[in-house]
């Protein structure tokens, strides 16, 4: 597999923190600098390496909005300090290291801020894993992620522990990461309008065992976000019992796309 070799680039910690404070995304309220919000999920996987374990400590994860400059446009998507054994996620295994809503738009970079305590295990003993500038400027990875509103995306960080660790002449271990980044849209959305809009309809989207529900608003509009791609059955159940329930079948939902089924007019009993 062709690998993308990624090095560390210096950036003053004061500038990074200043940019994050200025452009911090409020995950509690969903407020940010984009037109609508999508969701990003960051996963970590690895290839085999000649070690018993390779532990890295991730303090935080941030992504960079393309329209920002070098110190602005940064959004923190995880602040949870966690330790990962890279070799535990080989042979098709992976783990989620960050997940968060972010403003829609184009993102060009992700940074992993590596903390103290990273180490390797080999031959029954452990040794520190040195991360040059890792805790300050972060491990910078170039990405191409066009986040659309109402869509969930995965960033898969494919680490190569075997090629990423360099042993110096005096027996020290340094991390010079070799990582491939793959971006994939993993959800779509579904919209429509229920008429009359006074029926206060509940709408169900069903695909096998995957069931989602939402309410039509005062204009009759409904929208499902983050649906798994597939073929759905829609069930519209009005609160006004003078109208019949309605079912639509074979409704397609595709990744990174919105399916607009138009207006559904309920029949009077």
C-alpha positions as CSV (number, residue, x, y, z in Angstrom):
1,X,0.0,0.0,0.0
2,X,1.3,3.4,-1.0
3,X,1.9,5.4,2.2
4,X,1.8,9.1,2.8
5,X,4.8,10.1,4.9
6,X,3.8,12.9,7.3
7,X,6.3,14.8,9.4
8,X,6.0,17.3,12.3
9,X,5.7,21.0,11.5
10,X,6.5,23.6,14.2
11,X,3.9,26.1,15.3
12,X,3.9,28.2,18.4
13,X,1.6,26.8,21.1
14,X,0.3,30.2,21.9
15,X,-0.8,30.8,18.3
16,X,-2.6,27.4,18.2
17,X,-4.4,28.0,21.4
18,X,-5.3,31.5,20.4
19,X,-6.8,30.3,17.1
20,X,-8.8,27.6,18.8
21,X,-10.2,30.0,21.4
22,X,-11.3,32.3,18.6
23,X,-13.0,29.7,16.5
24,X,-14.0,27.1,19.0
25,X,-17.1,25.0,18.0
26,X,-19.7,24.7,20.7
27,X,-20.6,21.0,20.6
28,X,-23.3,21.5,23.2
29,X,-25.3,24.1,21.2
30,X,-24.2,23.1,17.7
31,X,-23.2,26.6,16.9
32,X,-20.2,27.1,14.5
33,X,-18.9,29.1,11.6
34,X,-20.4,27.1,8.8
35,X,-23.8,26.9,6.9
36,X,-25.3,24.0,8.8
37,X,-23.4,21.2,10.6
38,X,-22.1,17.8,9.6
39,X,-20.4,15.2,11.9
40,X,-16.9,13.9,11.6
41,X,-15.7,10.6,13.1
42,X,-11.9,9.9,13.4
43,X,-10.9,6.2,13.4
44,X,-7.4,4.7,14.0
45,X,-6.1,1.5,12.4
46,X,-2.6,0.1,12.0
47,X,-0.4,-2.4,10.1
48,X,1.8,-5.0,11.8
49,X,5.1,-4.0,13.5
50,X,8.1,-5.7,15.1
51,X,7.1,-4.7,18.6
52,X,4.9,-6.2,21.3
53,X,3.1,-2.9,21.7
54,X,3.3,0.7,20.5
55,X,1.4,3.1,22.8
56,X,0.6,6.7,21.9
57,X,-1.1,9.2,24.1
58,X,-3.5,11.5,22.3
59,X,-4.4,14.7,24.3
60,X,-6.7,16.3,21.8
61,X,-7.8,16.2,18.1
62,X,-8.4,19.3,16.0
63,X,-9.4,19.9,12.4
64,X,-8.8,23.0,10.3
65,X,-11.3,24.9,8.1
66,X,-9.8,25.7,4.7
67,X,-10.9,29.3,4.7
68,X,-9.0,30.0,8.0
69,X,-5.4,31.2,8.2
70,X,-2.6,29.4,10.0
71,X,-3.9,30.4,13.5
72,X,-7.7,30.6,12.9
73,X,-10.3,28.1,11.7
74,X,-9.3,25.4,14.1
75,X,-12.1,23.2,15.7
76,X,-11.4,20.9,18.6
77,X,-13.3,17.6,18.1
78,X,-11.8,15.8,21.2
79,X,-10.2,16.9,24.4
80,X,-10.2,13.4,26.0
81,X,-6.7,12.3,26.9
82,X,-6.5,8.6,25.8
83,X,-3.8,6.0,25.3
84,X,-3.9,3.6,22.3
85,X,-1.8,0.6,21.5
86,X,-1.5,0.8,17.7
87,X,-0.8,-2.9,17.3
88,X,-4.2,-3.7,18.9
89,X,-5.8,-2.2,15.8
90,X,-4.1,-4.3,13.1
91,X,-5.6,-6.9,10.7
92,X,-8.7,-4.9,9.9
93,X,-9.5,-3.7,13.5
94,X,-9.9,0.0,14.3
95,X,-11.1,2.3,17.1
96,X,-12.8,5.7,17.3
97,X,-10.5,8.4,18.7
98,X,-12.8,11.4,18.1
99,X,-16.4,12.2,17.0
100,X,-18.0,15.6,16.9
101,X,-20.4,17.9,15.0
102,X,-18.5,20.6,13.0
103,X,-19.6,23.4,10.7
104,X,-20.2,22.3,7.1
105,X,-17.3,23.2,4.7
106,X,-14.0,22.0,3.3
107,X,-11.4,20.9,5.8
108,X,-7.7,20.6,4.8
109,X,-5.9,19.4,7.9
110,X,-6.2,17.3,11.1
111,X,-3.9,17.5,14.1
112,X,-3.3,14.9,16.8
113,X,-1.8,16.5,19.9
114,X,0.4,13.8,21.4
115,X,1.0,13.9,25.1
116,X,3.6,12.6,27.5
117,X,3.7,8.9,28.3
118,X,3.9,7.4,24.8
119,X,6.1,4.3,24.8
120,X,6.9,1.0,23.1
121,X,7.2,-2.6,24.4
122,X,9.8,-4.9,23.0
123,X,11.7,-7.9,24.3
124,X,9.8,-7.8,27.6
125,X,10.8,-4.2,28.4
126,X,9.4,-0.8,27.7
127,X,11.1,2.4,26.3
128,X,9.9,5.9,25.9
129,X,8.7,6.9,22.5
130,X,10.0,10.4,21.7
131,X,7.5,12.7,19.8
132,X,9.4,15.8,18.5
133,X,7.2,18.8,19.1
134,X,4.2,16.5,19.3
135,X,2.6,18.0,22.4
136,X,2.9,21.5,21.2
137,X,2.4,21.8,17.4
138,X,0.7,18.5,17.0
139,X,1.0,15.7,14.4
140,X,-0.2,17.4,11.2
141,X,-2.0,15.4,8.6
142,X,-3.3,16.8,5.3
143,X,-6.8,15.8,4.5
144,X,-9.5,16.5,1.9
145,X,-12.8,16.5,3.7
146,X,-15.8,18.3,2.2
147,X,-18.3,18.1,5.0
148,X,-21.9,18.6,3.9
149,X,-24.8,19.6,6.3
150,X,-26.6,16.6,7.8
151,X,-23.9,14.2,6.7
152,X,-21.5,12.0,8.8
153,X,-18.0,11.4,7.6
154,X,-15.2,9.1,8.7
155,X,-11.5,9.9,8.6
156,X,-9.5,6.7,8.8
157,X,-6.0,7.2,10.0
158,X,-4.0,4.2,8.7
159,X,-0.9,4.1,10.8
160,X,2.2,2.1,9.9
161,X,3.9,1.4,13.2
162,X,6.6,-0.7,11.5
163,X,7.8,2.2,9.4
164,X,6.9,5.0,11.8
165,X,9.4,4.2,14.6
166,X,13.1,5.1,14.1
167,X,15.8,3.6,16.4
168,X,18.7,6.0,17.0
169,X,22.3,5.0,17.4
170,X,22.1,5.3,21.2
171,X,19.0,3.1,21.4
172,X,16.3,5.7,21.6
173,X,13.0,5.4,19.9
174,X,11.5,8.3,17.9
175,X,8.1,8.5,16.1
176,X,8.3,9.7,12.5
177,X,4.8,8.8,11.5
178,X,3.9,7.1,8.2
179,X,0.1,7.5,7.9
180,X,-2.5,7.2,5.1
181,X,-5.7,9.2,5.6
182,X,-8.9,8.1,3.9
183,X,-12.1,10.2,4.0
184,X,-15.5,8.5,3.5
185,X,-19.0,9.7,3.7
186,X,-21.0,7.2,5.7
187,X,-24.5,8.8,5.9
188,X,-27.1,10.5,3.9
189,X,-30.3,12.6,4.6
190,X,-33.9,12.4,3.7
191,X,-36.4,15.3,3.5
192,X,-40.1,15.9,2.6
193,X,-43.2,17.8,3.4
194,X,-46.5,16.4,4.9
195,X,-49.7,18.1,3.9
196,X,-52.0,19.3,5.4
197,X,-49.4,20.8,7.8
198,X,-52.0,20.9,10.6
199,X,-51.9,17.1,11.0
200,X,-48.8,17.1,13.3
201,X,-47.5,14.0,11.6
202,X,-44.8,11.7,13.0
203,X,-42.6,10.2,10.3
204,X,-40.8,6.9,10.6
205,X,-37.8,5.8,8.4
206,X,-37.3,2.1,8.5
207,X,-34.5,0.0,6.8
208,X,-34.4,-3.5,8.2
209,X,-33.7,-3.2,12.0
210,X,-32.6,0.4,11.5
211,X,-35.4,2.7,12.5
212,X,-35.4,6.5,12.9
213,X,-38.3,8.9,13.7
214,X,-38.9,12.6,13.4
215,X,-41.8,15.1,13.6
216,X,-43.0,17.3,10.8
217,X,-42.8,21.0,11.8
218,X,-45.6,23.6,11.5
219,X,-45.0,23.9,7.8
220,X,-45.1,20.2,7.3
221,X,-41.4,19.9,6.7
222,X,-39.4,16.9,8.0
223,X,-35.8,15.9,7.7
224,X,-33.8,12.9,8.7
225,X,-30.1,13.4,9.2
226,X,-27.3,10.8,9.4
227,X,-29.2,7.9,7.9
228,X,-27.3,4.8,6.9
229,X,-27.4,4.4,3.1
230,X,-30.0,1.9,2.0
231,X,-33.6,1.5,0.9
232,X,-36.2,2.8,3.3
233,X,-39.9,2.5,4.1
234,X,-41.5,5.7,5.2
235,X,-44.5,5.6,7.5
236,X,-46.4,8.9,8.1
237,X,-48.7,8.8,11.1
238,X,-50.8,12.0,11.6
239,X,-51.9,13.0,15.1
240,X,-55.1,14.2,13.6
241,X,-57.0,10.9,13.5
242,X,-59.4,12.2,10.8
243,X,-56.6,11.4,8.3
244,X,-55.2,8.1,7.1
245,X,-51.7,6.9,7.8
246,X,-49.5,6.7,4.7
247,X,-46.7,4.4,3.8
248,X,-44.0,4.9,1.1
249,X,-41.7,2.0,0.0
250,X,-38.4,1.8,-1.9
251,X,-37.1,5.2,-0.8
252,X,-33.4,5.3,-1.5
253,X,-30.8,7.1,0.7
254,X,-27.2,7.4,-0.6
255,X,-24.1,8.5,1.2
256,X,-23.3,12.3,1.1
257,X,-26.7,13.0,-0.7
258,X,-30.1,14.3,0.4
259,X,-33.2,12.4,-0.9
260,X,-36.1,14.9,-1.3
261,X,-39.3,12.9,-1.7
262,X,-41.4,16.1,-2.2
263,X,-44.9,16.6,-0.8
264,X,-46.9,13.8,0.7
265,X,-50.6,14.7,0.9
266,X,-52.5,12.7,3.5
267,X,-56.0,11.4,2.7
268,X,-59.1,12.4,4.7
269,X,-61.0,9.5,6.2
